[in-house]
Amino acid sequence: MYHKTTGYRVFSVFNYLFLIIAGLLCILPIIHILAVSFSASAPANAHLVGLWPVGFNFDSYTKTMNNPNFSRAFVISLIRTVLGTAITMSVITLAGYVLSKDSSVLKSRNIYAWYFVFTMLFTGGIIPSYIIVRNLHLMNTIWALVLPGAVQVFNMILLMNFFKATPKELEEAALIDGAGHFTILFRVYLPLAMPAVATMSLFSIVGNWNAWFDGLLYINNYRNYPLATFLQTIIVQQDFSKLNPDVNELKNISQRTVKAAQIFIGILPVLLVYPYLQKYFVKGIVLGAVKE
């Protein structure tokens, strides 16, 4: 019978306290941002809002959704996330499947694998990447945001390890039945690798949605900024010229409540997607990290 010692009980108490404090440190700022976004201008500007709205209203959300620059940035981020995740998952799935084969099946397999690992450890840097994107005439296009980071080597290695852990007998049985590699990948490997695929998809969704620096680097016209770059310009650089083109209206609204509304709308898609994929998170990471 399992016996819980005094030391184990003390450790459990401190462990739960630590996790509760860490959870509150993550949740409380979001609640504060939400409260500020629903508050009136005066208390928000006077920093009188805590975790509950003061002078509850929807003005900041109305003005945010009516802001054409914000709406355009939101749509661009949405397209970038869907397109970038689809490209990334297609590339790392195909590469992971091929590299999961032994050297007897894929000659020079180790050379290809080390080539990917080398690019993960040593990158060309910002200037070579910028020159390549410019020479390919990708500047100011959505492709400049999704193609440079399409191959995520770390995620590909996790997926490769997951494929390697799949019983070889399943592949051999499919080959005997006349299946090709694409059939084996999509009808044998991928259904078994759903936890890993869901986890890698979550990484890609969050990465594409939150990425802001590449938008600042490759997009010259702020009207084509993705949402993260748009918010970074307003909040960090304090450039309010992009917030609303109507200067008279800008004087009558609280910048703090509008910025809070924009931040909350910006994180809302990730908050909605995460619970559906979170159940695969631990299993996908643990199984993909097993090395043979």
N, C-alpha and C positions, 0 to 999 in steps of 0.2 A: 504494500500500500504506500502511495506517495505521501511523504511527510513534509509539511511546510515548516522549515526551521524559523527561528526568530530573525536570523540574518536575512533570510529570503523575504519574510514579511516586511522588514524595514526597507529592503531594496525595492520591493514592489510599491511601497508608499511613496518613496522618493521618485521612483520611476513615473508613477501616475502624476505626481505633482509637477515634475519636469515637463511631461507631455501636455498637461493642462495649461501650464504657463506658456509653453511654446505655441500651443493652439490659440490662446488668447492674444498673444503678440501678433499672430497672423490675422485673426478675425477682427479685433478691435479697430485697427486702422480702416478696414473696409466699412465697418458700421459707422465710424466717424465720417468718412467720405460720403456715405449714403445720407447721413443726417444733415450734413452741410448742403448737399444738393437739393434737399427738400425744404431748406430753411429760407426765411426772408433775407433780403439783402443786408439790412442794418445789423441784425445779430451776427450774421456770418462775417461781415467785414470787421465787427468788433471782437471777433474770436470768442463769442459767447455760446457757441454750439458745442455740445459734448457728444453724447451718444444718442441724443434724441433731437429731432428737428425743432427749431424755434420759429414760429410763424409759418406753419406748414403751407406749402404751395407747390405748384408744378411749373412755375415760370421758367426755371432754368432748363428743364427738359423740353419745354415748348420752344424756347429760343434755340436750344441745341439742335433739335430735330429740324427746325426751320432754317438752320444755317447750311447753305449749299456746300460750303467748303468741308464741313464736318461730314455731311451725308456722302459726298463724293469720296472722301478719305475712307469712310466706313465700307463703302462698296468695293473700293480698290483693295482694302485689306481682306475683305471676304473673298474676292476673286483670287488674290495672291495665296491665301491660305488653302483654298480648295485645289487650285492648280499646282501649287508648290508641294502639297502633301501627296497628290496623285503622282506627280513626277518622281518625287523622292521615294515613295513606296514601290513604284514600278522598278526603279533603278536598283535599289538595295535588295529587293526581293530576287530579281533575276541574277544580280551579282552574287548574292549570298547563296543562292541555290547552286550556281556553277562552282563557286569556291568550296562548297561543302563536299565536293567529290574528291576522291583520293587521286594521288598522282598517277595511278595506273589507269584511271579513266580520263583525267584531264592532264595532259602533259604540260610541263612548266607551270603547274598549279601554284607551287611555292613562289615562283617569280612574280606571278600576278598578285598573290596575296601580299608579298612584301612591298610591291609597288603601291598598293593601297595604303598599307601601314606607313610607308615613308611619307606619303602626302598628308597623312594625319599628324605626323610628328613635325614635319618641316613644311611650312607653307611659303608661298612666294611673297606674301605681304600685300599691303594695301595698294601700293603704286603699280606693281605688275598686274594685279587683278583689275585695277581701274583702266590701265592701258588696253588690256585684252577686251574688256567690255566695250570700251570706246571704239577700238578697231573693228569689232564685230558689229558696230552700229546698233548696239542694244541700249544706248543711253536714252533715258526718258521713256522706256517701255517696261511693261510688266515682266518681260523676260530677264531684264537686268536684276530683278528682285528674286526670281525663282531659280534661274539656271546656275549662277555661281555656287550656291550652297546646296545644289540638288543631291550630290553624292555625300551622304553623311556616313563616313567610314566606321565610326564607332558603332552606330546602329546596325550597319551592315554586318559587322563582326558578331554582334549579339544574335542577329538573325541567322548567320551562317552556323554558329554553334548550336542553335535550336534545330536547324535542319540536320546537322551531323548527329544529333541525339535521336533523330527519328529512326526506328528499326529498319535496317536495310532489307529485311524480308518483305516488307510492304512494297518497296520499289521493285524487288525481284519478281514478286507476284504480278505486279502491273506490267512489267516488261514481258513476262511470259504470255500475258493476255494480249500483247500487241500494242501497249500504250507507248507513246512517245514521251519525250522529256517535258513538253508543255502540258500534256495530259497528267503526267505524274506530279508536276509542280502544283497545278491548279486543283486537281481532284484527290491527291493523296497528301502532299506536304502542307499546303496552305490551310486546309480544314483542321489539321492537327496543330498548326502553328498560330491559331487565332489569338491566344494570349500575347504572344510576341508581336504579331502584326498590329494588334490593338495598342500595345504599349508604344511601339515605334511610331504609329500614327499619331498618338497623343503627343509624343515628343515633337513631331514635325508640326502638328497643328499649333502647339504653344509657341514653338520657335518662330514659325512664320508670322503668327499674329503679333508677337511682342517685338519682332525685329524692327529697329528704327534707324540704325546707322547706315545700312546699305541704301535706304531711301534718301538719306541726306547726301550720300556720296554719288549715287547714280541718277537721281532725279533732280533736274535743275528747276523745273517749274513746280512751285508749291501746290498748285492745283492738282497735280498728279501724285502728291504724297500719299503713302499708306497711313492708316490711322495712328500707328505708334509714332511715326515721324512727325505727323501733324501735332499730336499732343506734346511731343518733346519740344517742338518749336515754340509752342505757346507757354508751356509750364516751365521749362528749364531756361530757354532763351528769353522768355518774357516778351515775345514778339506778338503783340495783340492785333497787329494789322491783318493777320490771317483768321482772326476769330470771327469777325463779322465785317463786311464791307461798309455797313451803315454806321458812320461815326456818331451820329446823333443818338441812335439806338444804343450804341456801345456805352454812352455816358449814363444811361438810365438803368443799366443792369449791373448786377454784382459779378465781377470777374471771378470771384472765389466760388460762388455757387455754380456758375456755368462751367468752370473748370472741373469742379467736383462731379457734376452731372456727366461731363464728357469722359472723365476717368472711369466712372462707374459703368457707363455704357460700353467703354472700351474693354473692361475686364469681364463683362457679362457673358459673352459667348464662351469664353474659357470656363467660367463657373458653371455654365449649362452643360458643356460637353464632358467635363472632367468626371462627374459622378457616374456616367454611363460606361466610361472606360477604366475607371479606377479599380474595379474588381479584377481586371486582368493585369494590373500594374505589377504587383509583387511576383506573381507566378511567371509573368513574361520576363522580368529582369533576372530572377533566380535561375530559371531554366536556360536562358540565353547566355548566362555568365559561366555555365559549367564548361570546364575545359577537359579535353581528353589527353 
